Amino acid sequence: MGKRLVTFLFLILFSGYCQAEIIDNLDNTTLLNPALNSSVTANGNGTVSMNKTASGDTIVNWYDCCFVRVRNYNDRVEIKPSASIASGQYSLWILYFNSSKILIGEVQWASQRNDTNTQVLESVATLAAQNNITNAEYYWIRIRLYGSIGSGFIFDKIHVKEGPGYWKPTALTTAAPKIVFGHEMTGFRTPQYSGSWSGWNSYSHNPLVLDANGKPDIASVYYPSVGYYDMKDPCLVEYHCQSLKMAGIGGVIFDLGYYSMDMNTVNMITNYLDIMSQYGLKAVICYEDKAHWIWDSGATTRAVAVARAYGDMNNWLALFNNSGRQYYVTGTRPLFLLFSYEYDIAGKGISCLLPAEITTWLNTFSAENRPVIMRQWFKDPDHVGVLNGQFDWPQLYSAPPELYPYVGYCDMVDNNGTMYDDRVFGQYLLKNNLADFYMSGVWPGFDDYAVWGWGDGPRLMPRYNGQLYDAAWNWAIDNNLPVVQIATWNDWFEGTIIESSVEFGNLYLEKTFLKTAEFQNLPNSPIPDFNVPIWIYKIRDITNSPYVLSDMQTACDYIKAGQYAQAGEIVSFWANFFDIDSVTYWTGEGSLTAYQPGDYSHDGKVNFKDLVLIGQSWRNGYGIRDLAVISENWLEE
C-alpha cells in the first residue's frame, strides 16, 4: 500500500457543553429546526417527515439549538432515511463553527441520493481537515432536499457518538478481565547458558565481535540494558517478570511454534510460567501456525502439517491451562492467538490453517471451554463464525525513495490512519455480529535494519522520541476494550521493543507504567525505579556471595509484594558497591573485568574474595550493613 494522502486533524478541546452520546429518536421535532422554506412533522412513530412546500431546496438543521461539540476525530454520525417519496433526492452537510459559534464552513458529507441506506460519517473532524477547516469547535447537521419529492422524505433516528466509545458490547468483551499483555519472542539463547547462540547471531551477526564503542554485534539495531541474554536463565526470567509487573503489564503473550519438536522451548516456557506465578502474571499463546508449512521439512503434505499444528496447539494449551497462568476471557474460555501469513507452499498449499481446519480444531472443545481465537487479520466472510475477532498489529507501507535502503515505512500520520482503520473495521465486525471480540494493540516503532527485513529489505517506523507510543496508547485507552497487547516486549529483531535498552534506558517502561494506570483507571502513584530489576539481574550474574544473593532474594520478595521502594533501598547499595552502571554494553560474566578496587587484583568475576572490606557500612530503611564484620567464611564461599 502507498502512503496515505489524508492528513488527520487533531483538534484542541476546550471546556464547554458536550455529551458522550446523543440519540435523537425523532419522537418530536425539538432538535430539528426548519429553515428557509422547509417544514418538518413528527409522525408519532419515531420518524419525522420533511415536506417540500415550495420551489428550490428544502433545508432543515439538526441540533442548532445546542450545538454539537467536535471531539478530536472520532465523532460518528448516523442518519437513516426510512422512506423516500416520489423521485426526489436528499443530501447531508456539516456546518462548522469556531469557538465563538460563528460559521466557518459548510461541507457536503453525503451527495445527492434517494436510497434509504443508513448514512454514517465516521469523523466530522477528518472531514473538516480534508476541506481545510482547521479551527472547528462545533457543528450542525444539515439535511437538504432536492427535486420533486411529493409529500416529503421520512427519516428515523439521528445518532451522534462523540469520541470512540461506540464498540458494540458483546458477551466476551463484557466478561473479559481488563489486562495489558506484553508480546514476547522466545528464541534468544547464549553459549554461556545453553551452549550455543540463538537469535542474537541471526543473519550472520557475531555477538563476540565488538564495534568501536564496545557494542556487541547482535541482530538488532538496539541493545538490551542487561546485555544479550538467554531466556532459559531463571534470573533473566525473573528480571522480565519484575519489569513487567512494575510497569503494570499483567501478563505475557508468548510467540510459539513447535512443541514436541522443540522440548528446549517447552522447558523454557515451563520455567517462565512457574516464575510468572510468583509475580501474579497471566499467559496467552500466540501460535505461529505457519511453522509446519515453512520450517518443518518433515511435514511433506498438508495433512501432516495440519496434524502437527493441532498437536502443538493442544500441547501448548494443556501446558498453559495446567500451569494456572492461562488467561481466560470468560472464566473457562482461554484466549488463543494465531500469527499467520498466507504463502503458497508447494505440496502443502496456503501456509496457515484454513477456516475449516480451525473449525475442526475448535469443535474438539466443549462450548464452555472453546478457545476465544483471533488472528492479526480477519476475512469477511471467510472467518465469520470461525474466529472470534482480530488483534491490532503494526503495519508498514511503501517507503519513499529518499529513505533507501528502507523498503517499508510508516510515519505518525500513517500509523494514526492504521489505528483508525482498525477501529472502524473492528466496530463493523462487532456491530454486525460478524465477530464478538477485539484486542487493541500498541507499539513504540519498528526498525529491522539489523536483519535486513528478513531478506527483502529493512522497514522503519520512527519512534518520534516516544510520541508514537503515546499516540498508540491513546487510541487503545479510547477504545476501552478489555485487552491491550504491547507489540512488543522484546522483538529485538524488528526493533519493536519496550524492554529496557541502552538506547532508550527505561523510557518505555516508564511510559507504560503511566499508560497502564490510565487504562486501568488507577490513582496516580510514583513511577518505580526500573533500574532495580536490572541491578538484581546483574548482581546475581557477577557474585556467588550468599550474603549478597540473600539480599537480592529479599528485594525480589518486596517486588512480588509491590513494595518497589523497599526493594530499591536494598539493591541500590550493591549496585553502587559493584559500580554496575559503569558498564554500558553488558555482556554477562566478565562485563566488569576492568573493575579493580584499590590496588587489588581481579580475576574476571567480581566476588568478595577479591575485595578488602574494612570499615564500610551503610544504613537505610532495610537495616544496617557493616562490612567490617563480614567473616572469612562467607568471603570464601
C-alpha positions in Angstrom: 0.0 0.0 0.0 1.2 3.5 -0.7 1.4 6.3 1.8 -1.9 7.7 2.9 -2.8 11.1 1.5 -5.2 12.2 4.2 -3.7 14.3 7.0 -5.6 13.8 10.1 -6.6 16.8 12.2 -6.0 16.9 15.9 -8.3 19.5 17.4 -7.6 21.1 20.8 -10.6 20.7 23.0 -11.7 23.3 25.4 -14.3 23.2 28.2 -17.9 23.6 27.2 -21.1 21.7 26.5 -20.7 18.2 25.2 -22.4 14.8 25.6 -20.7 11.4 25.3 -23.6 10.2 23.1 -26.6 11.9 21.5 -29.5 9.8 20.2 -32.5 11.6 18.7 -35.2 9.1 18.1 -37.2 11.8 16.4 -40.3 11.4 18.5 -40.7 15.1 18.1 -39.2 18.0 16.2 -37.5 19.7 19.1 -34.0 19.3 17.7 -35.0 19.8 14.0 -35.2 23.5 13.3 -36.7 24.3 9.9 -35.0 27.0 7.8 -35.8 28.7 4.5 -38.9 27.1 3.0 -39.0 23.7 4.7 -41.2 22.2 7.3 -40.9 19.1 9.5 -43.6 16.9 11.0 -43.3 14.3 13.8 -45.2 11.2 12.7 -45.6 9.8 16.2 -43.8 6.6 15.4 -40.2 7.6 15.8 -39.9 9.1 12.4 -40.1 12.6 11.0 -41.3 13.7 7.6 -39.6 16.6 5.8 -42.1 18.2 3.3 -41.1 20.3 0.4 -43.5 23.2 0.3 -42.1 25.5 -2.4 -39.7 25.5 -5.3 -35.9 25.4 -4.6 -34.1 23.4 -2.0 -35.7 22.5 1.3 -33.4 22.7 4.3 -33.6 21.7 8.0 -30.8 21.9 10.6 -30.4 19.4 13.4 -29.2 20.4 16.9 -28.5 24.1 16.0 -30.3 24.9 19.3 -27.5 23.4 21.3 -24.5 22.9 19.0 -22.6 19.6 18.9 -19.1 19.7 20.1 -16.2 18.4 17.9 -14.3 15.7 19.8 -10.8 15.0 18.2 -11.6 12.9 15.1 -13.8 10.2 16.5 -17.3 11.7 16.2 -19.6 9.2 14.4 -22.9 10.4 13.0 -25.6 8.1 11.7 -28.8 9.2 9.9 -31.3 6.7 8.5 -33.8 7.8 5.9 -36.6 5.3 6.1 -38.7 6.1 3.1 -38.3 8.3 0.0 -41.3 9.9 -1.7 -41.6 10.2 -5.5 -38.4 11.0 -7.4 -36.7 13.5 -5.1 -33.3 13.3 -3.5 -31.5 14.4 -0.3 -28.0 15.2 0.8 -26.3 15.7 4.1 -24.0 18.5 5.1 -21.9 19.5 8.1 -21.8 23.2 9.1 -18.7 24.0 11.2 -18.4 26.8 13.8 -15.5 28.2 15.7 -15.2 28.7 19.5 -17.5 31.8 19.2 -20.1 29.7 17.3 -19.5 31.7 14.2 -20.0 29.7 11.0 -16.6 29.0 9.3 -17.6 26.5 6.6 -20.2 24.1 5.2 -19.1 20.7 3.7 -21.2 18.2 1.9 -21.0 14.8 3.6 -23.3 12.6 1.6 -24.0 13.5 -2.0 -27.5 13.7 -3.6 -29.2 10.3 -3.3 -32.6 8.7 -3.0 -31.6 5.4 -1.3 -32.6 4.5 2.2 -29.2 3.2 3.4 -28.0 4.4 6.8 -25.6 7.2 6.2 -22.6 7.1 8.5 -20.0 9.8 8.9 -17.1 8.3 10.8 -15.3 11.5 11.6 -16.6 15.1 11.5 -13.1 16.4 12.2 -11.4 14.4 9.5 -14.0 15.8 7.1 -13.0 19.3 8.3 -9.3 18.6 7.8 -9.9 17.3 4.2 -11.6 20.6 3.4 -9.0 22.8 5.1 -11.2 23.8 8.0 -8.7 23.8 10.8 -10.3 25.5 13.8 -13.7 23.8 14.1 -15.1 23.6 17.6 -18.8 22.8 16.9 -21.0 21.6 14.2 -24.6 21.1 13.0 -26.0 18.6 10.6 -28.0 20.0 7.7 -30.5 17.9 5.7 -31.2 19.2 2.2 -34.0 18.1 -0.1 -33.9 18.4 -3.9 -36.3 17.9 -6.8 -39.8 16.5 -6.9 -40.5 14.5 -3.7 -44.2 14.9 -3.5 -45.2 15.0 0.2 -41.8 14.7 1.6 -38.9 12.5 2.8 -39.1 10.4 6.0 -36.1 10.0 8.5 -35.8 8.0 11.7 -33.1 8.3 14.4 -30.2 10.7 14.2 -27.3 9.3 16.3 -24.1 11.0 17.3 -21.4 9.3 19.3 -18.8 11.7 20.5 -15.4 10.1 20.9 -14.6 6.4 20.3 -16.9 4.7 22.7 -19.1 3.0 20.2 -17.8 -0.5 20.2 -20.9 -2.7 20.5 -20.6 -4.7 23.8 -20.6 -8.4 23.4 -20.8 -11.2 26.0 -17.0 -11.7 25.6 -16.0 -8.0 25.8 -18.2 -7.6 28.8 -16.9 -10.7 30.6 -13.1 -10.4 29.9 -11.0 -9.2 32.8 -9.2 -6.0 31.9 -5.5 -6.6 31.3 -2.4 -5.5 29.4 -0.1 -8.1 27.8 3.5 -7.8 26.5 4.2 -9.9 23.4 7.4 -11.9 23.9 9.6 -13.6 21.4 11.1 -16.8 22.8 14.2 -17.7 20.8 17.1 -15.9 22.5 20.0 -18.1 23.7 23.7 -17.8 24.6 26.6 -20.2 24.7 27.2 -19.4 28.4 23.9 -20.9 29.4 22.6 -23.0 26.5 25.8 -24.0 24.9 25.2 -22.2 21.6 23.8 -19.0 20.2 20.2 -18.5 19.0 18.6 -15.2 17.9 21.4 -12.8 18.7 23.5 -14.2 15.9 20.9 -14.3 13.2 21.7 -13.1 9.7 25.5 -13.6 10.2 25.8 -11.4 13.2 28.5 -12.3 15.8 27.9 -11.1 19.3 31.6 -11.7 20.2 32.6 -9.0 17.7 32.6 -5.5 19.3 32.4 -2.3 17.5 34.5 0.8 18.3 32.1 1.7 21.2 32.2 -1.8 22.6 28.8 -2.8 21.4 28.5 -6.5 20.5 27.3 -7.3 17.0 23.8 -8.7 17.6 20.9 -9.0 15.3 19.3 -5.8 16.5 19.6 -2.0 16.0 19.2 -1.7 19.8 20.9 -3.4 22.7 19.4 -4.7 25.9 20.3 -2.9 29.1 21.1 -6.4 30.7 23.1 -7.5 27.6 22.4 -10.3 25.3 20.6 -12.9 27.3 19.4 -16.5 27.5 15.7 -17.0 28.1 16.3 -20.3 29.7 18.1 -18.5 32.6 15.8 -18.2 35.6 17.5 -15.0 36.6 16.6 -13.5 33.2 13.0 -14.7 33.5 12.7 -13.2 36.9 14.1 -9.9 35.6 11.5 -9.9 32.9 8.7 -10.7 35.3 9.8 -7.9 37.7 9.9 -5.3 34.9 6.5 -6.4 33.5 4.9 -6.3 36.9 6.4 -2.9 37.9 5.2 -1.4 34.5 1.6 -2.5 35.2 1.7 -5.2 32.5 -0.5 -8.1 33.7 0.9 -10.9 31.5 2.8 -12.3 28.6 1.7 -13.4 25.1 4.3 -15.9 24.1 5.2 -16.3 20.4 5.4 -20.1 20.0 5.8 -22.7 17.3 6.9 -26.3 17.7 6.0 -28.3 20.9 7.2 -31.9 20.6 9.9 -30.9 18.1 11.4 -28.3 20.5 11.5 -29.5 24.1 14.1 -26.9 25.0 11.5 -24.2 24.4 8.9 -26.2 26.2 11.2 -26.4 29.3 11.9 -22.7 29.0 8.2 -21.8 28.9 7.5 -24.1 31.8 10.1 -22.2 33.8 8.6 -18.9 32.7 5.1 -20.0 33.8 6.4 -21.1 37.2 8.2 -17.8 37.9 5.3 -15.8 36.5 3.0 -17.4 39.1 5.2 -15.8 41.8 4.5 -12.3 40.3 0.8 -12.9 39.5 1.2 -12.7 35.7 -1.1 -14.3 33.2 -0.1 -16.0 29.9 -1.5 -16.4 26.4 -0.3 -18.5 23.4 0.3 -16.8 20.1 0.9 -19.8 17.8 2.8 -19.4 14.6 0.6 -21.8 12.5 3.0 -21.4 9.5 5.6 -23.4 11.4 4.9 -26.8 9.8 4.5 -25.3 6.4 7.6 -23.1 6.2 10.1 -24.5 8.7 9.2 -28.2 9.0 10.8 -30.1 6.2 9.4 -33.4 7.6 5.8 -32.2 7.0 5.7 -33.1 3.3 1.9 -32.9 2.9 -0.8 -30.6 4.1 -2.4 -33.4 6.2 0.9 -33.9 8.1 1.3 -30.1 8.6 -2.2 -29.7 9.9 -1.9 -32.7 12.2 1.3 -31.4 13.7 -0.2 -28.0 14.1 -3.1 -29.5 16.1 -0.6 -31.4 18.3 1.4 -28.2 19.0 -1.8 -26.2 19.8 -3.2 -28.9 22.1 0.0 -29.4 24.0 0.7 -25.7 24.5 -2.8 -25.1 25.7 -2.6 -28.0 28.1 0.6 -26.7 29.5 -0.8 -23.2 30.0 -4.0 -24.4 31.4 -2.3 -26.8 33.9 0.1 -24.0 35.0 -2.7 -21.9 36.3 -1.3 -19.0 34.3 -3.7 -19.1 31.3 -5.8 -16.0 30.8 -9.5 -16.8 30.3 -11.9 -14.4 28.6 -15.0 -15.8 30.3 -13.5 -17.8 33.2 -13.4 -21.0 31.3 -12.7 -20.0 27.7 -8.9 -19.4 27.1 -7.7 -16.6 24.8 -5.7 -18.1 21.9 -3.9 -16.2 19.2 -2.8 -17.3 15.7 0.0 -15.4 14.0 -0.4 -16.3 10.3 0.8 -15.5 6.8 -0.5 -16.8 3.6 2.2 -18.2 1.3 1.7 -20.9 -1.2 3.9 -23.8 -0.3 4.5 -26.4 -2.9 2.7 -29.6 -2.0 1.1 -28.1 1.2 -0.9 -25.2 0.0 -1.5 -22.0 1.9 0.9 -21.7 4.8 -1.6 -21.4 7.6 -4.7 -23.1 9.0 -7.7 -22.6 6.7 -11.1 -21.7 8.3 -12.4 -25.3 8.0 -9.2 -26.6 9.7 -9.6 -24.1 12.5 -13.2 -25.1 12.9 -12.3 -28.8 13.1 -9.9 -28.0 16.0 -12.3 -25.8 17.8 -15.0 -28.4 17.6 -12.9 -30.7 19.8 -13.8 -28.4 22.7 -17.0 -28.1 24.7 -18.8 -24.8 24.3 -17.8 -23.6 27.8 -14.1 -24.4 27.1 -13.9 -23.4 23.5 -10.9 -21.1 22.9 -11.5 -17.4 22.0 -9.4 -17.4 18.9 -8.0 -14.5 17.0 -5.6 -13.6 14.2 -3.9 -10.3 13.3 -6.3 -10.3 10.3 -9.9 -11.2 9.8 -11.5 -12.0 6.5 -15.2 -11.3 6.0 -17.0 -13.7 5.3 -14.3 -16.5 5.5 -13.7 -16.1 9.2 -17.2 -15.3 10.3 -18.3 -18.0 12.8 -14.7 -19.3 12.9 -12.5 -16.6 14.5 -13.8 -14.5 17.4 -12.1 -11.4 16.1 -8.8 -9.7 15.3 -5.9 -8.1 17.2 -4.1 -5.0 16.2 -0.6 -5.3 14.8 1.8 -2.6 13.4 1.6 -2.1 9.6 4.2 -0.7 7.2 3.7 0.8 3.8 5.9 1.6 0.8 8.9 3.7 1.7 9.7 6.9 -0.3 12.9 6.7 -2.4 14.8 9.1 -0.2 14.7 6.5 2.6 16.6 3.9 0.7 17.6 1.2 1.7 14.4 1.0 3.6 11.6 -0.6 1.6 8.9 -0.2 4.1 7.9 2.9 6.1 5.2 4.2 8.4 5.2 7.7 9.8 2.9 9.2 12.6 0.1 10.0 10.1 0.2 6.6 8.5 0.1 4.9 11.9 -2.8 7.0 13.1 -4.5 6.0 9.9 -3.8 2.4 10.6 -5.3 2.6 14.0 -8.3 4.5 12.8 -8.9 1.9 10.0 -8.5 -0.9 12.5 -11.0 0.7 14.8 -13.6 1.2 12.1 -13.2 -2.4 10.9 -13.4 -3.8 14.4 -16.5 -1.8 15.1 -18.0 -3.0 11.9 -17.4 -6.6 12.8 -18.9 -6.3 16.3 -21.8 -4.1 15.2 -22.9 -6.6 12.6 -22.3 -9.7 14.8 -19.6 -10.9 12.5 -17.2 -11.2 15.5 -17.5 -10.9 19.2 -14.0 -9.9 20.5 -11.3 -7.5 19.5 -7.9 -6.7 21.0 -6.3 -3.3 20.9 -2.6 -3.1 20.2 0.1 -0.5 21.0 3.7 -0.3 19.8 6.7 2.1 20.0 8.1 1.9 16.5 9.8 -0.5 14.1 13.3 -0.9 12.7 14.5 -4.2 11.4 17.6 -2.9 9.7 19.8 -5.4 11.5 18.1 -8.4 9.9 17.5 -6.5 6.7 13.8 -7.0 6.7 14.3 -10.8 6.9 15.9 -10.7 3.5 13.7 -8.4 1.5 15.0 -5.0 2.7 14.6 -3.2 6.0 11.5 -1.3 7.2 11.1 1.7 9.5 8.5 3.2 11.8 10.2 6.1 13.6 9.6 6.4 17.3 9.3 10.2 17.4 11.0 10.3 20.8 8.2 8.2 22.3 5.4 10.2 20.8 4.2 7.3 18.6 4.0 5.0 21.6 2.0 7.6 23.5 -0.4 8.1 20.5 -0.9 4.4 20.1 -1.8 4.1 23.8 -4.2 7.0 23.5 -6.1 5.0 20.8 -6.1 1.9 23.0 -7.3 3.8 26.0 -10.1 5.5 24.0 -11.2 2.1 22.6 -11.8 1.0 26.2 -11.7 -2.7 25.2 -10.7 -5.1 27.9 -7.4 -6.4 26.5 -4.4 -4.5 25.2 -1.3 -6.2 23.6 2.0 -4.4 23.5 3.8 -5.3 20.3 6.3 -6.0 21.5 8.2 -6.6 24.8 11.4 -8.0 23.2 11.4 -8.4 19.5 14.9 -7.1 19.2 15.0 -8.3 15.5 12.3 -5.9 14.4 13.1 -3.2 16.9 9.7 -3.0 18.4 11.0 -3.5 21.9 9.9 -1.6 25.1 12.2 -3.6 27.3 15.0 -1.6 28.8 17.7 -0.8 26.3 21.0 1.1 26.1 19.5 3.5 23.6 16.3 4.3 25.4 17.0 3.4 29.0 13.8 2.8 30.9 11.8 5.4 28.9 9.2 3.0 27.5 8.7 1.2 30.8 8.0 4.5 32.5 5.6 5.4 29.7 3.9 2.0 30.0 3.5 2.5 33.8 1.6 5.7 33.3 -0.5 4.4 30.4 -1.4 1.1 32.0 -2.5 3.0 35.1 -4.7 5.3 32.9 -6.1 2.2 31.1 -6.9 0.6 34.4 -8.3 3.8 36.0 -5.8 3.6 38.8 -4.9 6.6 41.0 -1.6 8.4 40.4 1.5 6.9 42.0 5.2 7.5 41.7 7.0 5.9 38.8 9.1 3.0 40.2 12.8 2.7 39.6 13.1 0.3 36.7 16.9 0.0 37.3 16.2 -2.2 40.3 15.3 -5.4 38.3 18.3 -4.7 36.0 20.6 -4.4 39.0 19.3 -7.6 40.6 20.0 -9.5 37.4 23.5 -8.1 37.0 24.4 -8.5 40.7 23.3 -12.1 40.5 25.5 -12.5 37.4 28.7 -11.3 39.0 28.7 -12.7 42.5 28.3 -16.0 44.3 28.2 -14.5 47.7 25.3 -16.0 49.7 25.2 -12.8 51.7 24.6 -10.6 48.7 22.3 -13.1 46.9 20.2 -13.3 50.1 19.7 -9.6 49.8 18.7 -9.9 46.2 16.1 -12.5 47.1 14.7 -10.2 49.8 14.4 -7.5 47.2 12.6 -9.9 44.8 10.1 -10.7 47.6 9.5 -7.0 48.0 8.8 -6.6 44.3 6.4 -9.5 44.4 4.5 -7.7 47.1 4.5 -4.4 45.1 6.9 -2.8 47.6 9.2 -1.3 45.0 10.9 1.4 47.1 11.9 -1.1 49.7 13.5 -3.3 47.0 15.4 -0.3 45.7 16.8 0.5 49.1 18.4 -2.9 49.3 19.6 -3.2 45.8 20.9 0.3 45.2 23.7 -0.2 47.8 25.1 -3.2 46.0 24.7 -1.6 42.6 26.8 1.3 43.8 29.2 -1.0 45.5 29.9 -3.0 42.4 29.8 0.0 40.2 27.2 -1.8 38.0 26.3 1.3 35.9 29.9 1.9 34.8 29.4 -0.7 32.0 27.4 0.5 29.0 27.3 -2.7 27.0 26.7 -5.5 29.4 27.8 -8.9 28.1 27.3 -11.1 31.2 30.1 -12.5 33.2 33.2 -10.5 32.5 31.4 -7.2 31.9 33.2 -5.8 35.0 36.7 -7.1 34.2 38.1 -3.6 34.4 36.8 -3.1 37.9 39.7 -3.2 40.4 39.0 -1.7 43.8 42.1 -0.1 45.2 45.3 -1.9 44.1 43.9 -5.4 44.4 43.9 -7.8 41.5 40.7 -9.1 40.0 40.2 -12.5 38.4 37.5 -11.6 35.9 34.5 -12.3 38.2 33.6 -9.9 40.9 33.2 -11.7 44.2 34.2 -10.9 47.8 37.4 -12.9 47.9 38.7 -10.2 45.5 37.9 -7.4 47.9 39.3 -5.9 51.1 36.3 -4.7 53.1 37.2 -2.7 56.1 35.2 0.0 57.9 32.5 0.3 55.3 28.9 0.5 56.5 25.5 1.7 55.3 22.1 2.3 56.7 18.7 2.6 55.1 15.1 1.6 55.7 16.0 -2.1 55.4 18.7 -2.0 58.1 22.5 -1.7 58.6 25.2 -3.4 56.6 28.5 -3.3 58.5 31.0 -4.8 56.1 33.8 -4.8 58.6 32.2 -7.7 60.5 31.8 -10.0 57.4 33.7 -13.1 58.2 36.3 -15.0 56.2 33.9 -18.0 56.0 31.4 -16.4 53.6 34.1 -14.4 51.8 35.5 -17.6 50.6 32.1 -19.2 49.6 
